[in-house]
Amino acid sequence: MDDAEVIKNIDKLVEREHALRHQHTSGEGLSADERTELDRLEVQLDQCWDLLRRRRALRDAGEDPDATTVRDADTVEHYQQ
């Protein structure tokens, strides 16, 4: 997956996240399945942003950005900055 594909995936995930958040704030509320989907979207977005940052860092260091892959949700969600 190259940077353009990661960004395209981020855009798709953000669009769905915004739709769910709009539904929630417009008074319609979210079903249990939609809430689960929203939680999953947030994790997937974190994974995509993490992947994009690491790809860019590798490229900036003169290394192959394709050498990195998506990290598991537990790693990304518990990363200490």
Secondary structure by P-SEA (a helix, b strand, c coil): ccaaaaaaaaaaaaaaaaaaaaaaaacccccaaaaaaaaaaaaaaaaaaaaaaaaaaaaaacccccccccccaaaaaaccc
